[in-house]
Amino acid sequence: MAQKGVQLDRETFSCSICLDLPKDPVTIPCGHSYCMKCIKSFWDEEDERKIPSCPQCRQTFTPMPDLVKSTMLAALVEELKKTGLQAAPADHCYAGPEDVACDFCSGRKLKALKSCLVCLISYCEKHLQPHYEVAQFKKHKLVEPSTKLQENICSRHDEVMKMFCRTDQQCICYLCPVDEHKGHDTVSAAAERTERQRELEVSRQDIQQRIQDRQKDVKVLQQEVEAINRSADKAVEDSQEIFSQLIRLMEERSSEVKRQVRSQQEAEVSRVKELQEKLEQEITELKRKDAELKQLSHTEDHTQFLHNYPSLSPLSGPTDSSSINIRPLRYFEDVTAAVSAVRDKLQDVLSDKWTNVSLTVTEVDVSLSPPEPKTRAEFLKYSHEITLDPNTANTELLLSEGKRKVTVMSEQLSYSDHPDRFTGWFQVLSRESLTGRCYWEVEWRGRGVCVAVAYKNISRAGSSNECGFGHNDKSWALECNNNSYKFWFKDVKTPVSGPRSSKVGVYLDHRAGILSFYSVSETMTLLHRVQTTFTQPLYAGLLLWCFYRDSAEFCKLQQSKVI
């Protein structure tokens, strides 16, 4: 009770604008008191009217009164602060502009704690107590405080709308079916709410599932970003290393050419200088001999001339001038020409291959793969026409004229030799390479067949596992016979369960690394699914047993559309 009195005192002295004890309190001519800052702000907001008024009694003042601090009220407020009433909790119960106010409170209203859908009134904690204590009120429906209670009243009959017209899809009161909604499909609002609640829950479950799916997609995208960054960094690193190797190779070849040229230069210069020395010695000897002959030719005494002539030394043989092979201005120019030819060839190779490098970079596809098809109609959107390559067919396999069907024969056929031909296994590959998203169907007859995909570089010659579909790491195969299915990869057999059918569907999403096999009849049943990483284009393959007239054929699908 004492606390209640304290709250009353606070209410008496509080500023009705900020709902707190007034700071620098002022009293305006009508007798109401406010914080000086609050009343100034209030009047500033009313500046358009030019006539100030009291926020409580709305009395106007002309001219605007002077605001003088109320000394007595200020002293009283200070005294209230000293008594510890500054943080009285009742302040927090008053309804503000955005709160739902108690409809029962008179004067200064408190915040509503609940709204009653029967009374259509909002109650504060104090006025709500009868709903908890009085038996008749306990059946009322209490909800969170709402300002829209009047929307529950029928505008025509002024009654609470507790029914729902399904014909007009609107809430109505119990009198509406008598006139406006006569003969309509009506139920209680509670029954309709129950039905809509079920629909809402289904919608929420769908939304939550979609949220989970999108979160998974976001996670996949994040992993994709990380994978792209790793792959790009690795490609840049590897490319730089390869170009560095090319640069080192060019530098090594440059050094080797330089060494060879300098070595040959030294040898040739040495040879020329040696010949030059011989020629200079010969010139010296010839000059000396010429001087002797000149001196003898000037001897006047005939007897003395004849006496000295025989004593002259004979001339030595001349140096072989054929070893002097002069090529004016052309010594190592051929080396330059040879190196230039190498440069031109490298430029041609780079120009020819660089387009492929650039295309490889720009063809990087980072989009997410769409969901896998679920119905045959969806699969047929990715149908891919496939024909068989006769150069790969074993010599005991006969291909149809359209190259879509293969049949086992009892003797070898006159196929020409070809390096792509399977010589040991009764196998054949498609002409078309498979990338992107593809779907095809195979219909088989006889003892059995293996429906497969393989890389082009799978081995061909002989009967080793390196050649057989599913028995190595370059091919994947589903073995089909009249009794069972088996999946083969790396020579590992995996039993597969599913309905028997003479038709098998194959779905490939090369980029996503998905390979799925289906039993196809009136419905499609997944037999086996592979999730891996394909590093090369794939080719469709067929493997048959050695039984005469067994056959398998790529079906011609009606809705053919290559994606």
Disulfide bonds with the S-S distance in Angstrom:
none
